[in-house]
């Protein structure tokens, strides 16, 4: 099996080195990365991995919101130019954690007739003292059992797609959906978790939302998501401190969250990256020799039981999202049917019948 990771990045120098080292040590064979106009040293890190033969770099200076198009290009390249069997799509702040010894072992049992599988997203939360390395201090994540029912929230339960390589696949923004390929989804099983660190420092959080808003603004035919609009409004009004504070988990918040089950302390990525620390030149991390890579401990029976409960919660969230889409579609159809063109057709049909 050849496993290829794609990355779409922009100004992620604080995290992209850790991302690449982690995945290459977790049995990713090769990386295809698109650098979307970085100016903070991200490009230097990507070029260092490219010189070592681990990465193919695409430079994309445009700053509009064309995520689906760019990820689709990399997915097709993985299939046609780099002989991938499976393709994982990520952002620099996303770490794919296998519920097995490594990523290949997690994917190997999937029957040949299935072409896609979904990951289980774990969102880690911003913590104080943001001068420290993100993985050393960001060890608190939301539980899937946390009562987040707002469809506009960035923290709502979600999943991303991993798929067999296909030269005809087309992926949507965020790689939550795909179309145009004959890949049968494997439902109800999540062999890989996605550890997500979207907000790491005050400055990075502000920059993330400003850049996101500007990218959406360059696409007048597309509306930004609700949380991007809300965040940018706060930043534009000079309330950036208030907004970032609303995303930060204090020690008091942590105590309450652990008590009510909405928060979980999770040190897995921190410990893995400490194992890999000690790189040279452009990288703080090392690729372990001889293909030994990371060896990730398999979950015990209790953890598997908890995971099954959380998977059921995610399935329920999927049903709720599907019902919302059906309701929205029905409302749009009703609006069209009530429009003047429809009424005119009905009037003409009645006249012809008479």
ABEGO torsion letter per residue (X at the ends): XBBBBBBBBBGAAAAAAAAAAAAAAAGBABBBBBBBGBAAGAAAAAAAAAAAGABBBBBBABABBAAAAAAAAAAAAAAAAAGBABBBBBBAABBBBBBBABAAAAAAABBAABABBBBBBBBBBBBBGAABBAAAABABBBBAABBBABAABAABBBBBBBBBBBAABBBBBGGABBBGBBBBBBBGBBABBBBBBABABAAAAAAAAAAAAAAAAABAABBBBAAAAAAAAAAAAGAAAAAAAAABBBAAAAAAAAAAGABBBBAAAAAAAAAABGBBEABABBBBBGGAEBBBBBBBAAAAAAAAAAAAAAAAAAAAAAAAAAAAAAAAAAAAAABAAAAAAAAAAAAAAX
